Amino acid sequence: AKGDGVLQNYVLAHMWSDIASSNGSKTASENRKIIREKMSTSQIEEAQQLARDCMKKSYKGC
């Protein structure tokens, strides 16, 4: 999925890729590398924090 027709949100894309990667998805890990190229350091840090928070909440309200 390329996200055609919707606003792109690299922070959320990275967050979900982080979560999927931590659950064993190799594709998500590869996608995360591509997404990172389009992000600033602060955006990556935000995405990583969101992923941690989301997992702590058992994915509720993410």
C-alpha positions as CSV (number, residue, x, y, z in Angstrom):
1,A,0.0,0.0,0.0
2,K,1.4,3.3,-1.0
3,G,-1.2,5.5,0.8
4,D,-2.4,7.0,-2.5
5,G,-5.4,9.3,-1.9
6,V,-4.9,9.8,1.8
7,L,-2.6,12.1,3.8
8,Q,0.7,10.5,4.6
9,N,1.7,10.3,8.2
10,Y,5.2,8.9,8.5
11,V,5.1,9.1,12.3
12,L,2.1,6.7,12.5
13,A,3.4,4.6,9.7
14,H,6.7,4.2,11.6
15,M,4.8,3.5,14.8
16,W,2.8,0.6,13.3
17,S,5.9,-0.7,11.5
18,D,7.7,-0.7,14.8
19,I,4.9,-2.7,16.5
20,A,4.6,-5.2,13.6
21,S,8.4,-5.6,13.5
22,S,8.6,-6.2,17.3
23,N,6.0,-9.0,16.7
24,G,8.2,-10.7,14.1
25,S,7.2,-9.1,10.8
26,K,10.2,-9.0,8.5
27,T,8.2,-6.9,5.9
28,A,7.4,-4.3,8.5
29,S,11.1,-4.1,9.4
30,E,12.0,-3.5,5.8
31,N,9.2,-0.9,5.4
32,R,10.4,0.9,8.5
33,K,13.8,1.5,6.9
34,I,12.1,3.1,3.9
35,I,9.9,5.3,6.1
36,R,12.9,6.4,8.2
37,E,14.5,7.9,5.1
38,K,11.7,10.4,4.9
39,M,11.7,11.4,8.6
40,S,13.6,13.7,10.9
41,T,15.3,12.4,14.1
42,S,12.6,13.9,16.3
43,Q,9.8,12.3,14.2
44,I,11.5,8.9,14.6
45,E,11.8,9.4,18.4
46,E,8.1,10.4,18.5
47,A,7.1,7.3,16.6
48,Q,9.2,5.0,18.8
49,Q,7.6,6.5,21.9
50,L,4.1,6.2,20.5
51,A,4.8,2.5,19.7
52,R,6.0,1.9,23.2
53,D,2.9,3.6,24.7
54,C,0.6,1.7,22.3
55,M,2.0,-1.6,23.3
56,K,1.8,-0.8,27.0
57,K,-1.9,0.0,26.5
58,S,-2.4,-3.4,24.7
59,Y,-3.0,-1.5,21.5
60,K,-6.1,0.4,22.8
61,G,-6.5,4.0,21.8
62,C,-3.6,3.9,19.4
